[in-house]
Amino acid sequence: MLLMPAPSTLYDLGYWKKRAEEARMMAESMRDTDTKILMLGIAESYEQIGKSYEQVATWKERSQK
């Protein structure tokens, strides 16, 4: 079951990198090529989500100054 992270972790790049690493580890153990490719795509998506949230957090920080 996929759960949404707590709001406090949404802007945490480390959280998303950890999720990406977990997805990559799962992909390594998969025998079906299509499923493996799908999991690697999910890992990449987690990385992109983290980068996007990090940019939003940076923008918010700068706009409050």
mmCIF file of the N, C-alpha and C atoms, coordinates in Angstrom:
data_MODEL
# 
_entry.id   MODEL 
# 
loop_
_atom_site.group_PDB 
_atom_site.id 
_atom_site.type_symbol 
_atom_site.label_atom_id 
_atom_site.label_alt_id 
_atom_site.label_comp_id 
_atom_site.label_asym_id 
_atom_site.label_entity_id 
_atom_site.label_seq_id 
_atom_site.pdbx_PDB_ins_code 
_atom_site.Cartn_x 
_atom_site.Cartn_y 
_atom_site.Cartn_z 
_atom_site.occupancy 
_atom_site.B_iso_or_equiv 
_atom_site.pdbx_formal_charge 
_atom_site.auth_seq_id 
_atom_site.auth_comp_id 
_atom_site.auth_asym_id 
_atom_site.auth_atom_id 
_atom_site.pdbx_PDB_model_num 
ATOM 1   N N  . MET A 1 1  ? 0.836  -1.171  0.000   1.00 0.00 ? 1  MET A N  1 
ATOM 2   C CA . MET A 1 1  ? 0.000  0.000   0.000   1.00 0.00 ? 1  MET A CA 1 
ATOM 3   C C  . MET A 1 1  ? 0.886  1.242   0.000   1.00 0.00 ? 1  MET A C  1 
ATOM 4   N N  . LEU A 1 2  ? 0.610  2.160   -0.887  1.00 0.00 ? 2  LEU A N  1 
ATOM 5   C CA . LEU A 1 2  ? 1.370  3.397   -0.985  1.00 0.00 ? 2  LEU A CA 1 
ATOM 6   C C  . LEU A 1 2  ? 0.690  4.465   -0.150  1.00 0.00 ? 2  LEU A C  1 
ATOM 7   N N  . LEU A 1 3  ? 1.433  5.020   0.764   1.00 0.00 ? 3  LEU A N  1 
ATOM 8   C CA . LEU A 1 3  ? 0.903  6.076   1.611   1.00 0.00 ? 3  LEU A CA 1 
ATOM 9   C C  . LEU A 1 3  ? 1.580  7.390   1.264   1.00 0.00 ? 3  LEU A C  1 
ATOM 10  N N  . MET A 1 4  ? 0.834  8.459   1.354   1.00 0.00 ? 4  MET A N  1 
ATOM 11  C CA . MET A 1 4  ? 1.419  9.778   1.137   1.00 0.00 ? 4  MET A CA 1 
ATOM 12  C C  . MET A 1 4  ? 2.282  10.132  2.331   1.00 0.00 ? 4  MET A C  1 
ATOM 13  N N  . PRO A 1 5  ? 3.407  10.778  2.090   1.00 0.00 ? 5  PRO A N  1 
ATOM 14  C CA . PRO A 1 5  ? 4.266  11.165  3.201   1.00 0.00 ? 5  PRO A CA 1 
ATOM 15  C C  . PRO A 1 5  ? 3.627  12.290  4.020   1.00 0.00 ? 5  PRO A C  1 
ATOM 16  N N  . ALA A 1 6  ? 4.106  12.412  5.238   1.00 0.00 ? 6  ALA A N  1 
ATOM 17  C CA . ALA A 1 6  ? 3.647  13.502  6.087   1.00 0.00 ? 6  ALA A CA 1 
ATOM 18  C C  . ALA A 1 6  ? 4.029  14.824  5.433   1.00 0.00 ? 6  ALA A C  1 
ATOM 19  N N  . PRO A 1 7  ? 3.221  15.855  5.606   1.00 0.00 ? 7  PRO A N  1 
ATOM 20  C CA . PRO A 1 7  ? 3.532  17.156  4.988   1.00 0.00 ? 7  PRO A CA 1 
ATOM 21  C C  . PRO A 1 7  ? 4.932  17.659  5.309   1.00 0.00 ? 7  PRO A C  1 
ATOM 22  N N  . SER A 1 8  ? 5.444  17.334  6.476   1.00 0.00 ? 8  SER A N  1 
ATOM 23  C CA . SER A 1 8  ? 6.778  17.808  6.849   1.00 0.00 ? 8  SER A CA 1 
ATOM 24  C C  . SER A 1 8  ? 7.882  17.176  6.002   1.00 0.00 ? 8  SER A C  1 
ATOM 25  N N  . THR A 1 9  ? 7.621  16.038  5.369   1.00 0.00 ? 9  THR A N  1 
ATOM 26  C CA . THR A 1 9  ? 8.644  15.377  4.556   1.00 0.00 ? 9  THR A CA 1 
ATOM 27  C C  . THR A 1 9  ? 8.515  15.676  3.066   1.00 0.00 ? 9  THR A C  1 
ATOM 28  N N  . LEU A 1 10 ? 7.445  16.329  2.670   1.00 0.00 ? 10 LEU A N  1 
ATOM 29  C CA . LEU A 1 10 ? 7.256  16.596  1.241   1.00 0.00 ? 10 LEU A CA 1 
ATOM 30  C C  . LEU A 1 10 ? 8.424  17.360  0.625   1.00 0.00 ? 10 LEU A C  1 
ATOM 31  N N  . TYR A 1 11 ? 8.964  18.310  1.361   1.00 0.00 ? 11 TYR A N  1 
ATOM 32  C CA . TYR A 1 11 ? 10.046 19.136  0.838   1.00 0.00 ? 11 TYR A CA 1 
ATOM 33  C C  . TYR A 1 11 ? 11.427 18.586  1.180   1.00 0.00 ? 11 TYR A C  1 
ATOM 34  N N  . ASP A 1 12 ? 11.473 17.376  1.700   1.00 0.00 ? 12 ASP A N  1 
ATOM 35  C CA . ASP A 1 12 ? 12.723 16.751  2.115   1.00 0.00 ? 12 ASP A CA 1 
ATOM 36  C C  . ASP A 1 12 ? 13.280 15.900  0.976   1.00 0.00 ? 12 ASP A C  1 
ATOM 37  N N  . LEU A 1 13 ? 14.309 16.407  0.321   1.00 0.00 ? 13 LEU A N  1 
ATOM 38  C CA . LEU A 1 13 ? 14.908 15.688  -0.803  1.00 0.00 ? 13 LEU A CA 1 
ATOM 39  C C  . LEU A 1 13 ? 15.423 14.324  -0.370  1.00 0.00 ? 13 LEU A C  1 
ATOM 40  N N  . GLY A 1 14 ? 15.927 14.223  0.862   1.00 0.00 ? 14 GLY A N  1 
ATOM 41  C CA . GLY A 1 14 ? 16.428 12.951  1.380   1.00 0.00 ? 14 GLY A CA 1 
ATOM 42  C C  . GLY A 1 14 ? 15.350 11.879  1.421   1.00 0.00 ? 14 GLY A C  1 
ATOM 43  N N  . TYR A 1 15 ? 14.131 12.276  1.781   1.00 0.00 ? 15 TYR A N  1 
ATOM 44  C CA . TYR A 1 15 ? 13.013 11.335  1.814   1.00 0.00 ? 15 TYR A CA 1 
ATOM 45  C C  . TYR A 1 15 ? 12.790 10.739  0.430   1.00 0.00 ? 15 TYR A C  1 
ATOM 46  N N  . TRP A 1 16 ? 12.745 11.597  -0.583  1.00 0.00 ? 16 TRP A N  1 
ATOM 47  C CA . TRP A 1 16 ? 12.465 11.137  -1.939  1.00 0.00 ? 16 TRP A CA 1 
ATOM 48  C C  . TRP A 1 16 ? 13.626 10.321  -2.500  1.00 0.00 ? 16 TRP A C  1 
ATOM 49  N N  . LYS A 1 17 ? 14.862 10.688  -2.150  1.00 0.00 ? 17 LYS A N  1 
ATOM 50  C CA . LYS A 1 17 ? 16.009 9.890   -2.586  1.00 0.00 ? 17 LYS A CA 1 
ATOM 51  C C  . LYS A 1 17 ? 15.955 8.496   -1.962  1.00 0.00 ? 17 LYS A C  1 
ATOM 52  N N  . LYS A 1 18 ? 15.545 8.436   -0.694  1.00 0.00 ? 18 LYS A N  1 
ATOM 53  C CA . LYS A 1 18 ? 15.424 7.138   -0.034  1.00 0.00 ? 18 LYS A CA 1 
ATOM 54  C C  . LYS A 1 18 ? 14.368 6.285   -0.728  1.00 0.00 ? 18 LYS A C  1 
ATOM 55  N N  . ARG A 1 19 ? 13.238 6.884   -1.057  1.00 0.00 ? 19 ARG A N  1 
ATOM 56  C CA . ARG A 1 19 ? 12.190 6.145   -1.774  1.00 0.00 ? 19 ARG A CA 1 
ATOM 57  C C  . ARG A 1 19 ? 12.706 5.652   -3.122  1.00 0.00 ? 19 ARG A C  1 
ATOM 58  N N  . ALA A 1 20 ? 13.466 6.507   -3.823  1.00 0.00 ? 20 ALA A N  1 
ATOM 59  C CA . ALA A 1 20 ? 14.020 6.117   -5.122  1.00 0.00 ? 20 ALA A CA 1 
ATOM 60  C C  . ALA A 1 20 ? 14.978 4.940   -4.965  1.00 0.00 ? 20 ALA A C  1 
ATOM 61  N N  . GLU A 1 21 ? 15.809 4.993   -3.939  1.00 0.00 ? 21 GLU A N  1 
ATOM 62  C CA . GLU A 1 21 ? 16.748 3.900   -3.701  1.00 0.00 ? 21 GLU A CA 1 
ATOM 63  C C  . GLU A 1 21 ? 16.007 2.610   -3.380  1.00 0.00 ? 21 GLU A C  1 
ATOM 64  N N  . GLU A 1 22 ? 14.942 2.701   -2.590  1.00 0.00 ? 22 GLU A N  1 
ATOM 65  C CA . GLU A 1 22 ? 14.145 1.510   -2.279  1.00 0.00 ? 22 GLU A CA 1 
ATOM 66  C C  . GLU A 1 22 ? 13.549 0.911   -3.549  1.00 0.00 ? 22 GLU A C  1 
ATOM 67  N N  . ALA A 1 23 ? 13.058 1.771   -4.442  1.00 0.00 ? 23 ALA A N  1 
ATOM 68  C CA . ALA A 1 23 ? 12.479 1.287   -5.699  1.00 0.00 ? 23 ALA A CA 1 
ATOM 69  C C  . ALA A 1 23 ? 13.545 0.625   -6.562  1.00 0.00 ? 23 ALA A C  1 
ATOM 70  N N  . ARG A 1 24 ? 14.758 1.195   -6.575  1.00 0.00 ? 24 ARG A N  1 
ATOM 71  C CA . ARG A 1 24 ? 15.847 0.593   -7.355  1.00 0.00 ? 24 ARG A CA 1 
ATOM 72  C C  . ARG A 1 24 ? 16.242 -0.768  -6.788  1.00 0.00 ? 24 ARG A C  1 
ATOM 73  N N  . MET A 1 25 ? 16.266 -0.869  -5.474  1.00 0.00 ? 25 MET A N  1 
ATOM 74  C CA . MET A 1 25 ? 16.596 -2.146  -4.849  1.00 0.00 ? 25 MET A CA 1 
ATOM 75  C C  . MET A 1 25 ? 15.543 -3.195  -5.191  1.00 0.00 ? 25 MET A C  1 
ATOM 76  N N  . MET A 1 26 ? 14.284 -2.795  -5.194  1.00 0.00 ? 26 MET A N  1 
ATOM 77  C CA . MET A 1 26 ? 13.220 -3.720  -5.575  1.00 0.00 ? 26 MET A CA 1 
ATOM 78  C C  . MET A 1 26 ? 13.391 -4.150  -7.023  1.00 0.00 ? 26 MET A C  1 
ATOM 79  N N  . ALA A 1 27 ? 13.750 -3.193  -7.885  1.00 0.00 ? 27 ALA A N  1 
ATOM 80  C CA . ALA A 1 27 ? 13.923 -3.505  -9.310  1.00 0.00 ? 27 ALA A CA 1 
ATOM 81  C C  . ALA A 1 27 ? 15.025 -4.539  -9.522  1.00 0.00 ? 27 ALA A C  1 
ATOM 82  N N  . GLU A 1 28 ? 16.092 -4.443  -8.727  1.00 0.00 ? 28 GLU A N  1 
ATOM 83  C CA . GLU A 1 28 ? 17.203 -5.386  -8.869  1.00 0.00 ? 28 GLU A CA 1 
ATOM 84  C C  . GLU A 1 28 ? 16.765 -6.834  -8.652  1.00 0.00 ? 28 GLU A C  1 
ATOM 85  N N  . SER A 1 29 ? 15.788 -7.030  -7.796  1.00 0.00 ? 29 SER A N  1 
ATOM 86  C CA . SER A 1 29 ? 15.367 -8.396  -7.482  1.00 0.00 ? 29 SER A CA 1 
ATOM 87  C C  . SER A 1 29 ? 14.290 -8.931  -8.436  1.00 0.00 ? 29 SER A C  1 
ATOM 88  N N  . MET A 1 30 ? 13.837 -8.118  -9.348  1.00 0.00 ? 30 MET A N  1 
ATOM 89  C CA . MET A 1 30 ? 12.764 -8.527  -10.252 1.00 0.00 ? 30 MET A CA 1 
ATOM 90  C C  . MET A 1 30 ? 13.322 -9.273  -11.457 1.00 0.00 ? 30 MET A C  1 
ATOM 91  N N  . ARG A 1 31 ? 12.635 -10.319 -11.831 1.00 0.00 ? 31 ARG A N  1 
ATOM 92  C CA . ARG A 1 31 ? 13.068 -11.133 -12.972 1.00 0.00 ? 31 ARG A CA 1 
ATOM 93  C C  . ARG A 1 31 ? 12.427 -10.666 -14.272 1.00 0.00 ? 31 ARG A C  1 
ATOM 94  N N  . ASP A 1 32 ? 11.209 -10.166 -14.192 1.00 0.00 ? 32 ASP A N  1 
ATOM 95  C CA . ASP A 1 32 ? 10.500 -9.725  -15.381 1.00 0.00 ? 32 ASP A CA 1 
ATOM 96  C C  . ASP A 1 32 ? 11.048 -8.371  -15.837 1.00 0.00 ? 32 ASP A C  1 
ATOM 97  N N  . THR A 1 33 ? 11.518 -8.312  -17.064 1.00 0.00 ? 33 THR A N  1 
ATOM 98  C CA . THR A 1 33 ? 12.150 -7.105  -17.591 1.00 0.00 ? 33 THR A CA 1 
ATOM 99  C C  . THR A 1 33 ? 11.207 -5.908  -17.590 1.00 0.00 ? 33 THR A C  1 
ATOM 100 N N  . ASP A 1 34 ? 9.971  -6.116  -18.005 1.00 0.00 ? 34 ASP A N  1 
ATOM 101 C CA . ASP A 1 34 ? 9.019  -5.002  -18.056 1.00 0.00 ? 34 ASP A CA 1 
ATOM 102 C C  . ASP A 1 34 ? 8.754  -4.432  -16.666 1.00 0.00 ? 34 ASP A C  1 
ATOM 103 N N  . THR A 1 35 ? 8.623  -5.315  -15.687 1.00 0.00 ? 35 THR A N  1 
ATOM 104 C CA . THR A 1 35 ? 8.380  -4.875  -14.317 1.00 0.00 ? 35 THR A CA 1 
ATOM 105 C C  . THR A 1 35 ? 9.599  -4.144  -13.767 1.00 0.00 ? 35 THR A C  1 
ATOM 106 N N  . LYS A 1 36 ? 10.770 -4.649  -14.095 1.00 0.00 ? 36 LYS A N  1 
ATOM 107 C CA . LYS A 1 36 ? 12.013 -4.009  -13.659 1.00 0.00 ? 36 LYS A CA 1 
ATOM 108 C C  . LYS A 1 36 ? 12.107 -2.599  -14.237 1.00 0.00 ? 36 LYS A C  1 
ATOM 109 N N  . ILE A 1 37 ? 11.807 -2.462  -15.512 1.00 0.00 ? 37 ILE A N  1 
ATOM 110 C CA . ILE A 1 37 ? 11.851 -1.155  -16.164 1.00 0.00 ? 37 ILE A CA 1 
ATOM 111 C C  . ILE A 1 37 ? 10.833 -0.211  -15.521 1.00 0.00 ? 37 ILE A C  1 
ATOM 112 N N  . LEU A 1 38 ? 9.665  -0.725  -15.206 1.00 0.00 ? 38 LEU A N  1 
ATOM 113 C CA . LEU A 1 38 ? 8.632  0.078   -14.546 1.00 0.00 ? 38 LEU A CA 1 
ATOM 114 C C  . LEU A 1 38 ? 9.119  0.576   -13.183 1.00 0.00 ? 38 LEU A C  1 
ATOM 115 N N  . MET A 1 39 ? 9.732  -0.299  -12.396 1.00 0.00 ? 39 MET A N  1 
ATOM 116 C CA . MET A 1 39 ? 10.230 0.107   -11.080 1.00 0.00 ? 39 MET A CA 1 
ATOM 117 C C  . MET A 1 39 ? 11.350 1.133   -11.198 1.00 0.00 ? 39 MET A C  1 
ATOM 118 N N  . LEU A 1 40 ? 12.192 0.987   -12.185 1.00 0.00 ? 40 LEU A N  1 
ATOM 119 C CA . LEU A 1 40 ? 13.248 1.980   -12.387 1.00 0.00 ? 40 LEU A CA 1 
ATOM 120 C C  . LEU A 1 40 ? 12.657 3.331   -12.784 1.00 0.00 ? 40 LEU A C  1 
ATOM 121 N N  . GLY A 1 41 ? 11.564 3.298   -13.534 1.00 0.00 ? 41 GLY A N  1 
ATOM 122 C CA . GLY A 1 41 ? 10.857 4.534   -13.876 1.00 0.00 ? 41 GLY A CA 1 
ATOM 123 C C  . GLY A 1 41 ? 10.250 5.186   -12.642 1.00 0.00 ? 41 GLY A C  1 
ATOM 124 N N  . ILE A 1 42 ? 9.724  4.373   -11.751 1.00 0.00 ? 42 ILE A N  1 
ATOM 125 C CA . ILE A 1 42 ? 9.172  4.882   -10.491 1.00 0.00 ? 42 ILE A CA 1 
ATOM 126 C C  . ILE A 1 42 ? 10.289 5.531   -9.676  1.00 0.00 ? 42 ILE A C  1 
ATOM 127 N N  . ALA A 1 43 ? 11.441 4.889   -9.625  1.00 0.00 ? 43 ALA A N  1 
ATOM 128 C CA . ALA A 1 43 ? 12.580 5.449   -8.896  1.00 0.00 ? 43 ALA A CA 1 
ATOM 129 C C  . ALA A 1 43 ? 12.958 6.813   -9.458  1.00 0.00 ? 43 ALA A C  1 
ATOM 130 N N  . GLU A 1 44 ? 13.001 6.912   -10.767 1.00 0.00 ? 44 GLU A N  1 
ATOM 131 C CA . GLU A 1 44 ? 13.326 8.193   -11.406 1.00 0.00 ? 44 GLU A CA 1 
ATOM 132 C C  . GLU A 1 44 ? 12.264 9.245   -11.084 1.00 0.00 ? 44 GLU A C  1 
ATOM 133 N N  . SER A 1 45 ? 11.017 8.829   -11.047 1.00 0.00 ? 45 SER A N  1 
ATOM 134 C CA . SER A 1 45 ? 9.935  9.759   -10.705 1.00 0.00 ? 45 SER A CA 1 
ATOM 135 C C  . SER A 1 45 ? 10.089 10.284  -9.284  1.00 0.00 ? 45 SER A C  1 
ATOM 136 N N  . TYR A 1 46 ? 10.462 9.403   -8.361  1.00 0.00 ? 46 TYR A N  1 
ATOM 137 C CA . TYR A 1 46 ? 10.707 9.845   -6.978  1.00 0.00 ? 46 TYR A CA 1 
ATOM 138 C C  . TYR A 1 46 ? 11.823 10.888  -6.932  1.00 0.00 ? 46 TYR A C  1 
ATOM 139 N N  . GLU A 1 47 ? 12.876 10.666  -7.698  1.00 0.00 ? 47 GLU A N  1 
ATOM 140 C CA . GLU A 1 47 ? 13.968 11.644  -7.755  1.00 0.00 ? 47 GLU A CA 1 
ATOM 141 C C  . GLU A 1 47 ? 13.460 12.996  -8.259  1.00 0.00 ? 47 GLU A C  1 
ATOM 142 N N  . GLN A 1 48 ? 12.655 12.959  -9.305  1.00 0.00 ? 48 GLN A N  1 
ATOM 143 C CA . GLN A 1 48 ? 12.124 14.196  -9.872  1.00 0.00 ? 48 GLN A CA 1 
ATOM 144 C C  . GLN A 1 48 ? 11.170 14.906  -8.899  1.00 0.00 ? 48 GLN A C  1 
ATOM 145 N N  . ILE A 1 49 ? 10.366 14.141  -8.195  1.00 0.00 ? 49 ILE A N  1 
ATOM 146 C CA . ILE A 1 49 ? 9.466  14.727  -7.197  1.00 0.00 ? 49 ILE A CA 1 
ATOM 147 C C  . ILE A 1 49 ? 10.293 15.446  -6.136  1.00 0.00 ? 49 ILE A C  1 
ATOM 148 N N  . GLY A 1 50 ? 11.321 14.792  -5.661  1.00 0.00 ? 50 GLY A N  1 
ATOM 149 C CA . GLY A 1 50 ? 12.185 15.398  -4.653  1.00 0.00 ? 50 GLY A CA 1 
ATOM 150 C C  . GLY A 1 50 ? 12.808 16.690  -5.141  1.00 0.00 ? 50 GLY A C  1 
ATOM 151 N N  . LYS A 1 51 ? 13.305 16.695  -6.357  1.00 0.00 ? 51 LYS A N  1 
ATOM 152 C CA . LYS A 1 51 ? 13.913 17.902  -6.919  1.00 0.00 ? 51 LYS A CA 1 
ATOM 153 C C  . LYS A 1 51 ? 12.885 19.014  -7.071  1.00 0.00 ? 51 LYS A C  1 
ATOM 154 N N  . SER A 1 52 ? 11.690 18.659  -7.487  1.00 0.00 ? 52 SER A N  1 
ATOM 155 C CA . SER A 1 52 ? 10.635 19.659  -7.646  1.00 0.00 ? 52 SER A CA 1 
ATOM 156 C C  . SER A 1 52 ? 10.248 20.272  -6.305  1.00 0.00 ? 52 SER A C  1 
ATOM 157 N N  . TYR A 1 53 ? 10.050 19.432  -5.301  1.00 0.00 ? 53 TYR A N  1 
ATOM 158 C CA . TYR A 1 53 ? 9.706  19.947  -3.974  1.00 0.00 ? 53 TYR A CA 1 
ATOM 159 C C  . TYR A 1 53 ? 10.835 20.788  -3.400  1.00 0.00 ? 53 TYR A C  1 
ATOM 160 N N  . GLU A 1 54 ? 12.057 20.389  -3.677  1.00 0.00 ? 54 GLU A N  1 
ATOM 161 C CA . GLU A 1 54 ? 13.196 21.165  -3.193  1.00 0.00 ? 54 GLU A CA 1 
ATOM 162 C C  . GLU A 1 54 ? 13.194 22.555  -3.833  1.00 0.00 ? 54 GLU A C  1 
ATOM 163 N N  . GLN A 1 55 ? 12.873 22.639  -5.111  1.00 0.00 ? 55 GLN A N  1 
ATOM 164 C CA . GLN A 1 55 ? 12.796 23.932  -5.787  1.00 0.00 ? 55 GLN A CA 1 
ATOM 165 C C  . GLN A 1 55 ? 11.686 24.793  -5.199  1.00 0.00 ? 55 GLN A C  1 
ATOM 166 N N  . VAL A 1 56 ? 10.557 24.173  -4.894  1.00 0.00 ? 56 VAL A N  1 
ATOM 167 C CA . VAL A 1 56 ? 9.446  24.919  -4.286  1.00 0.00 ? 56 VAL A CA 1 
ATOM 168 C C  . VAL A 1 56 ? 9.864  25.443  -2.920  1.00 0.00 ? 56 VAL A C  1 
ATOM 169 N N  . ALA A 1 57 ? 10.512 24.612  -2.133  1.00 0.00 ? 57 ALA A N  1 
ATOM 170 C CA . ALA A 1 57 ? 10.954 25.023  -0.797  1.00 0.00 ? 57 ALA A CA 1 
ATOM 171 C C  . ALA A 1 57 ? 11.939 26.179  -0.895  1.00 0.00 ? 57 ALA A C  1 
ATOM 172 N N  . THR A 1 58 ? 12.853 26.104  -1.851  1.00 0.00 ? 58 THR A N  1 
ATOM 173 C CA . THR A 1 58 ? 13.827 27.180  -2.060  1.00 0.00 ? 58 THR A CA 1 
ATOM 174 C C  . THR A 1 58 ? 13.120 28.463  -2.469  1.00 0.00 ? 58 THR A C  1 
ATOM 175 N N  . TRP A 1 59 ? 12.170 28.351  -3.360  1.00 0.00 ? 59 TRP A N  1 
ATOM 176 C CA . TRP A 1 59 ? 11.410 29.513  -3.811  1.00 0.00 ? 59 TRP A CA 1 
ATOM 177 C C  . TRP A 1 59 ? 10.664 30.155  -2.635  1.00 0.00 ? 59 TRP A C  1 
ATOM 178 N N  . LYS A 1 60 ? 10.015 29.318  -1.829  1.00 0.00 ? 60 LYS A N  1 
ATOM 179 C CA . LYS A 1 60 ? 9.282  29.834  -0.662  1.00 0.00 ? 60 LYS A CA 1 
ATOM 180 C C  . LYS A 1 60 ? 10.225 30.551  0.293   1.00 0.00 ? 60 LYS A C  1 
ATOM 181 N N  . GLU A 1 61 ? 11.382 29.946  0.508   1.00 0.00 ? 61 GLU A N  1 
ATOM 182 C CA . GLU A 1 61 ? 12.374 30.538  1.413   1.00 0.00 ? 61 GLU A CA 1 
ATOM 183 C C  . GLU A 1 61 ? 12.804 31.909  0.924   1.00 0.00 ? 61 GLU A C  1 
ATOM 184 N N  . ARG A 1 62 ? 13.105 32.007  -0.353  1.00 0.00 ? 62 ARG A N  1 
ATOM 185 C CA . ARG A 1 62 ? 13.545 33.285  -0.939  1.00 0.00 ? 62 ARG A CA 1 
ATOM 186 C C  . ARG A 1 62 ? 12.448 34.332  -0.940  1.00 0.00 ? 62 ARG A C  1 
ATOM 187 N N  . SER A 1 63 ? 11.225 33.915  -1.143  1.00 0.00 ? 63 SER A N  1 
ATOM 188 C CA . SER A 1 63 ? 10.129 34.884  -1.225  1.00 0.00 ? 63 SER A CA 1 
ATOM 189 C C  . SER A 1 63 ? 9.754  35.431  0.160   1.00 0.00 ? 63 SER A C  1 
ATOM 190 N N  . GLN A 1 64 ? 10.150 34.729  1.215   1.00 0.00 ? 64 GLN A N  1 
ATOM 191 C CA . GLN A 1 64 ? 9.849  35.200  2.565   1.00 0.00 ? 64 GLN A CA 1 
ATOM 192 C C  . GLN A 1 64 ? 10.894 36.173  3.089   1.00 0.00 ? 64 GLN A C  1 
ATOM 193 N N  . LYS A 1 65 ? 11.962 36.350  2.372   1.00 0.00 ? 65 LYS A N  1 
ATOM 194 C CA . LYS A 1 65 ? 13.034 37.271  2.821   1.00 0.00 ? 65 LYS A CA 1 
ATOM 195 C C  . LYS A 1 65 ? 12.753 38.684  2.418   1.00 0.00 ? 65 LYS A C  1 
# 
